[in-house]
Amino acid sequence: SGMNHLYLTEDDEESLAGHASIKASLVSMRSSFDLSSSQLVCSGFMSKKSRGRRMVGKLFDNTRKRWFELRVDQSGEGGIPAYAVMYYKAKDDKKPKGEVMLSPFDSILQNEDNLCELTLQLDRDSETSHQMLQLEAPDEECANAWAEAFHSAIVSLNRLTAIKEGEDEDRVTSVRGAV
């Protein structure tokens, strides 16, 4: 099943799917992700913080345990891989509760005071606010593995973007070099 949304989640109250600016940025990114042809990069249970809801003046911080998967789909045109983070209510669920496509501008941060805490910052275009996924892994070893997996995925997306831009620059450089 192809997913053409950037950020979809039932857990969070506001969804960015309707924003025109996100749709515009989707056009420039590889927007389709084929789950059936994707490979699993990393998986495991983590706690996900959802934005707290105000009830009678109190802000409740909801933390929910979710099964997370980082998947890569190499089947896209032009050989550009797409990375998606999926999370499920239970490990065996068929339908994810949320899906996030990674972009070259995203970043993964690990809390120095608590290495189990990870923040995946989703950097979209300037018109939309920064989204983030706040996660907590069961232990440091697990957190390190996730941080490394997210980082590698983002780096590989960056490298591909740089290669595409670099090819154009090479032509300019070779002309200059010949003078």
C-alpha positions as CSV (number, residue, x, y, z in Angstrom):
1,S,0.0,0.0,0.0
2,G,1.5,3.4,-1.0
3,M,1.5,6.1,1.6
4,N,1.4,9.6,0.3
5,H,1.3,11.4,3.6
6,L,4.2,12.7,5.5
7,Y,2.9,12.6,9.0
8,L,-0.2,10.7,10.1
9,T,-1.1,9.8,13.6
10,E,-4.2,9.0,15.6
11,D,-2.3,9.6,18.9
12,D,-1.8,13.2,18.3
13,E,-4.7,15.6,18.1
14,E,-3.4,17.8,15.3
15,S,-2.4,16.2,12.0
16,L,-0.4,18.0,9.4
17,A,-1.8,16.0,6.5
18,G,-4.1,18.9,5.4
19,H,-1.4,21.6,5.2
20,A,-0.8,22.8,1.6
21,S,2.8,23.6,2.3
22,I,3.5,20.0,3.4
23,K,1.8,18.7,0.3
24,A,4.1,21.1,-1.7
25,S,7.2,19.8,0.1
26,L,6.0,16.2,-0.6
27,V,6.2,16.8,-4.3
28,S,9.9,17.5,-4.1
29,M,10.5,14.5,-1.8
30,R,10.0,10.9,-2.7
31,S,6.4,10.7,-1.5
32,S,5.5,7.0,-2.0
33,F,6.5,4.2,0.4
34,D,5.9,0.6,-0.5
35,L,5.5,-1.3,2.8
36,S,5.4,-4.7,1.0
37,S,8.8,-4.1,-0.7
38,S,10.4,-2.4,2.3
39,Q,13.1,-3.9,4.6
40,L,13.2,-3.7,8.4
41,V,16.1,-1.6,9.7
42,C,15.4,-1.5,13.4
43,S,12.4,-2.5,15.6
44,G,11.4,-2.7,19.2
45,F,9.2,-1.3,22.0
46,M,9.6,2.3,23.0
47,S,7.5,4.7,25.0
48,K,6.2,7.6,23.0
49,K,5.2,10.9,24.6
50,S,2.1,12.3,23.1
51,R,1.3,16.0,23.5
52,G,-0.4,16.4,26.9
53,R,-4.1,17.3,27.0
54,R,-5.4,20.0,29.3
55,M,-8.1,18.9,31.6
56,V,-9.4,21.2,34.3
57,G,-6.2,23.3,34.1
58,K,-3.9,20.3,34.5
59,L,-1.6,19.2,31.8
60,F,-1.4,15.5,31.5
61,D,1.7,14.0,30.0
62,N,0.7,10.9,28.2
63,T,3.3,8.3,27.6
64,R,2.3,5.2,25.6
65,K,4.2,2.1,24.9
66,R,4.4,1.4,21.2
67,W,6.0,-1.1,18.8
68,F,8.3,0.9,16.5
69,E,9.8,0.0,13.2
70,L,12.2,1.9,11.0
71,R,11.8,0.6,7.4
72,V,13.6,1.4,4.2
73,D,12.0,1.1,0.7
74,Q,14.6,0.9,-2.1
75,S,12.1,0.3,-4.9
76,G,11.5,3.9,-5.8
77,E,12.4,5.5,-9.1
78,G,15.9,6.8,-9.5
79,G,17.1,4.4,-6.8
80,I,16.4,6.9,-4.0
81,P,15.5,5.0,-0.8
82,A,12.7,6.2,1.4
83,Y,12.7,5.7,5.1
84,A,9.6,5.5,7.2
85,V,9.1,5.2,11.0
86,M,6.0,3.3,11.9
87,Y,4.5,2.7,15.3
88,Y,1.9,0.2,16.3
89,K,-0.2,-0.2,19.4
90,A,0.8,-3.9,19.6
91,K,3.7,-5.8,17.9
92,D,1.4,-7.9,15.8
93,D,-0.9,-5.1,14.6
94,K,-1.3,-4.9,10.9
95,K,-2.2,-1.2,10.7
96,P,0.2,1.3,12.2
97,K,-1.1,4.0,14.5
98,G,1.3,6.4,13.1
99,E,3.8,6.8,10.2
100,V,6.5,9.3,9.6
101,M,8.6,9.7,6.5
102,L,12.2,10.7,7.2
103,S,13.7,13.6,5.3
104,P,17.3,14.7,4.9
105,F,16.7,17.7,7.2
106,D,15.5,15.6,10.2
107,S,17.7,15.1,13.2
108,I,17.9,12.6,16.1
109,L,18.9,13.9,19.6
110,Q,19.8,11.9,22.7
111,N,19.3,13.4,26.1
112,E,22.6,13.6,27.9
113,D,21.0,13.4,31.3
114,N,19.0,10.3,30.3
115,L,20.5,8.4,27.4
116,C,17.3,6.4,27.0
117,E,15.4,9.5,25.9
118,L,15.4,10.2,22.2
119,T,13.9,13.1,20.2
120,L,13.4,12.7,16.5
121,Q,13.1,16.3,15.1
122,L,11.1,16.4,11.9
123,D,12.3,19.4,10.0
124,R,9.8,20.4,7.3
125,D,9.4,23.6,5.4
126,S,9.5,27.0,7.0
127,E,5.7,27.5,6.9
128,T,5.0,24.6,9.2
129,S,6.0,24.2,12.8
130,H,8.7,21.6,13.7
131,Q,7.2,18.3,14.6
132,M,8.9,15.9,16.9
133,L,8.6,12.4,18.2
134,Q,9.7,12.1,21.8
135,L,10.7,8.5,22.6
136,E,12.1,6.6,25.5
137,A,13.9,3.2,24.9
138,P,13.8,0.5,27.6
139,D,17.6,0.7,28.1
140,E,20.7,2.6,26.9
141,E,21.9,-0.1,24.6
142,C,18.6,-0.1,22.8
143,A,18.5,3.7,22.7
144,N,22.0,3.8,21.2
145,A,20.9,1.3,18.5
146,W,17.9,3.4,17.6
147,A,19.9,6.7,17.6
148,E,22.5,5.1,15.3
149,A,19.8,3.7,13.0
150,F,18.0,7.1,12.7
151,H,21.3,8.9,12.2
152,S,22.4,6.5,9.5
153,A,19.1,6.8,7.6
154,I,19.2,10.6,7.7
155,V,22.9,10.6,6.7
156,S,22.2,8.4,3.7
157,L,19.3,10.6,2.6
158,N,21.6,13.6,2.9
159,R,24.3,11.9,0.9
160,L,21.9,11.2,-1.9
161,T,20.7,14.8,-1.9
162,A,24.3,16.0,-2.0
163,I,25.2,13.6,-4.9
164,K,22.3,15.0,-7.0
165,E,23.4,18.6,-6.3
166,G,27.0,17.6,-6.7
167,E,26.5,16.3,-10.2
168,D,25.3,19.7,-11.3
169,E,28.2,21.5,-9.6
170,D,30.8,19.1,-11.2
171,R,29.8,20.3,-14.6
172,V,30.3,23.9,-13.5
173,T,33.7,23.1,-12.0
174,S,35.0,21.2,-15.0
175,V,34.2,24.2,-17.2
176,R,36.1,26.5,-14.8
177,G,39.0,24.1,-14.6
178,A,39.4,24.1,-18.4
179,V,40.0,27.9,-18.5
